[in-house]
Amino acid sequence: MASPDHTKGSALTGEGTAAAAAAGEGPGNGAQFDISVAHVARIYDYWLGGKDNYAVDRAAGDAALAAYPDLVSSVRSNRAFLARVVRYLVNEAGIRQFLDIGTGIPTASNTHEVAQDAAPDSRIVYVDNDQTVLAHARALLTSSPEGATDYIDSDLRETSTILARAADTLDFSRPVAIIMMAVLHLVPDADDPYAIVSTLVEAVPSGSYLALSHIASDIETQALTEARTRVGQFMPQQQTYRTHAEVAAFFDGMDLVDPGVERVQHWRPGSELDTKRPAALWGGVARKP
Ligand SMILES: C[S@@+](CC[C@H](N)C(=O)[O-])C[C@H]1O[C@@H](n2cnc3c(N)ncnc32)[C@H](O)[C@@H]1O
């Protein structure tokens, strides 16, 4: 079984963020964490080889890995996809503003690092609703002097709050790339994820982009269904995996960038290594006409 590589660590180290919060570090100072149940951001951190996770997160992560060993490869492919997408948006689409929703615990190649490496004047607003991510948000606020970064602690379903607060940093009269990587599977159909995405896309002008990845329900279905069931025994937040057609529907009314909605490892791969990392996520990028 592939296991997470803990030699790399995340942007911040230590036994989880309770220690960081207790030490009075960062904007999460004083935040309370429930470490009796697993959290998706911390499980994902574990799979990425980070250190901001607890025993319950590792137990959930290991249970899922036993059912679908390519999970570690999947999350790394997803991060590599994010970096390629951001580089594409900056270098080929000329985007300088990003709204990254469902950010995750800071790790290597966060959106602002990739964007500002290519264009230092890039402006990035991050959104997440997890206390662990909040506690480490300072690692996301290390902007280049020419650009800007901000962090909004919000549920992505609160679109009006997000858009109002993001306007402090982003100019919504100019193109914005909305990034939603590996987060929409955490929004059940009952909460209408399509309406949430539409509301966000409606708020940005023509020439803006939507980029997202989503765990597939039609790749490795049996193994992934079992992995989801196992993780579900450790955390209350349930997951909805979606088919290629269901993921493509998030881009309705927009112009998909080649090669369309693809497995993330096959979306404009930068190297043979990119294509060789198996991943059970669909990903795509589209321009608002
Ligand atoms: C699987 S991680 C993906 C992280 C990052 N986007 C990536 O692709 O590497 C999902 C992230 O979405 C966040 N998230 C889940 N549900 C959310 C919600 N309703 N509102 C805001 N963030 C949410 C989690 O806290 C977690 O940090």
The ligand as a Tripos MOL2 file, in Angstrom:
@<TRIPOS>MOLECULE
LIG
   27    29     1     0     0
SMALL
NO_CHARGES

@<TRIPOS>ATOM
      1 C1         -9.9330   17.7920    0.1970 C.3       1 LIG1
      2 S1         -9.4850   19.3760    0.7750 S.3       1 LIG1
      3 C2         -8.9010   20.1410   -0.7210 C.3       1 LIG1
      4 C3         -7.8910   21.2300   -0.4660 C.3       1 LIG1
      5 C4         -7.3760   21.9660   -1.7030 C.3       1 LIG1
      6 N1         -8.4430   22.6460   -2.4210 N.3       1 LIG1
      7 C5         -6.6730   21.0320   -2.6450 C.2       1 LIG1
      8 O1         -7.2330   20.6620   -3.6810 O.co2     1 LIG1
      9 O2         -5.5400   20.6430   -2.3640 O.co2     1 LIG1
     10 C6        -11.1130   20.1300    0.9530 C.3       1 LIG1
     11 C7        -11.0810   21.4550    1.7010 C.3       1 LIG1
     12 O3        -12.3800   22.0400    1.5790 O.3       1 LIG1
     13 C8        -12.7810   22.5490    2.8410 C.3       1 LIG1
     14 N2        -14.2480   22.5340    2.9050 N.ar      1 LIG1
     15 C9        -15.0690   21.4520    2.9930 C.ar      1 LIG1
     16 N3        -16.3450   21.8230    3.0310 N.ar      1 LIG1
     17 C10       -16.3410   23.1820    2.9820 C.ar      1 LIG1
     18 C11       -17.3730   24.1620    3.0030 C.ar      1 LIG1
     19 N4        -18.6570   23.8080    3.0720 N.pl3     1 LIG1
     20 N5        -17.0230   25.4600    2.9280 N.ar      1 LIG1
     21 C12       -15.7130   25.8290    2.8520 C.ar      1 LIG1
     22 N6        -14.6880   24.9420    2.8250 N.ar      1 LIG1
     23 C13       -15.0050   23.6390    2.8900 C.ar      1 LIG1
     24 C14       -12.1490   21.6100    3.8480 C.3       1 LIG1
     25 O4        -12.0200   22.2100    5.1180 O.3       1 LIG1
     26 C15       -10.8050   21.3180    3.1920 C.3       1 LIG1
     27 O5         -9.8350   22.2450    3.5970 O.3       1 LIG1
@<TRIPOS>BOND
     1     1     2 1
     2     2     3 1
     3     2    10 1
     4     3     4 1
     5     4     5 1
     6     5     6 1
     7     5     7 1
     8     7     8 2
     9     7     9 1
    10    10    11 1
    11    11    12 1
    12    11    26 1
    13    12    13 1
    14    13    14 1
    15    13    24 1
    16    14    15 ar
    17    14    23 ar
    18    15    16 ar
    19    16    17 ar
    20    17    18 ar
    21    17    23 ar
    22    18    19 1
    23    18    20 ar
    24    20    21 ar
    25    21    22 ar
    26    22    23 ar
    27    24    25 1
    28    24    26 1
    29    26    27 1
@<TRIPOS>SUBSTRUCTURE
     1 LIG1         1 GROUP 0 **** ****
